[in-house]
């Protein structure tokens, strides 16, 4: 990979791919800055710029505790709907007792 012509986020993606595990954000950002041989007037400004780019790119996943990994390492989230259960069957209608309790609560609130 030609780091000088690649974007900062592409270099970060390559770095994480090579590491194979989440990295502490500052180590990741410093690695990108070093590989890019980016002229730096302000180190904190350069860190902030690269960190912001990583944060905005959907290929990256915040793993917690200031660690960043790749989204592709995480299984996709399963979205549940109210119309079916996890087994794909229709949910049971609410019991008569539950319906009466809900009616009582609603009546009290009126």
Buried (B, 14 or more C-beta within 10 A) or exposed (E): EEBEEBEBBBBBBBBBEEBEEBBEBEBBBBBBBEBBEBEEEEEEEBBEBBBEBBEEBEEBBBBEEEBBBBEEEEEEEEEEEEEEEEEEEEEEEEEEEEEEEEEEEEEEEE
